Amino acid sequence: DFLNLDEMPAAYREAAVRHFEALRDYRPTPLAGNAFLFRSSNEAMDADFGWGPLIQGTLTIEPIPGNHSDVLMEPNIEATSRKIRAAMETVTEAGS
C-alpha cells in the first residue's frame, strides 16, 4: 500500500483521510491570467504537470535544480530563490 493508515496515530490518520477526500473532491477551475511553474529539473513527469489546460494566459515553466524534496535546501535554495525573485520582478514590472 502507498500509505498504511492502520499504522498511523489516530490524529494523523484522520488528517490523512480528510486530505485524500479533499483531493478526490477538488475540481480545479481555469485561471484567467499568467502563471509561473517552478519545477524540479530532476523530475521525470509531464513538462507542465497538468497545469497547461488550467492557465488561460501564458504558463512559464522555470526549471530549478534538485528534486522535489530538496529544491528549498542547500545547495539548491540559492538558484531557486533567484528564479522566484526574477519571476516576481517580471510580474511587478508588468503590473506597473
C-alpha positions, 0 to 999 in steps of 0.5 A: 500500500502507498500509505498504511493508515492502520499504522498511523496515530489516530490524529494523523490518520484522520488528517490523512483521510480528510486530505485524500477526500479533499483531493478526490473532491477538488475540481480545479477551475481555469485561471484567467491570467499568467502563471509561473511553474517552478519545477524540479529539473530532476523530475521525470513527469509531464513538462507542465504537470497538468497545469497547461489546460488550467492557465488561460494566459501564458504558463512559464515553466522555470526549471530549478535544480534538485528534486522535489524534496530538496529544491528549498535546501542547500545547495539548491535554495540559492538558484531557486530563490533567484528564479522566484525573485526574477519571476516576481520582478517580471510580474511587478514590472508588468503590473506597473 
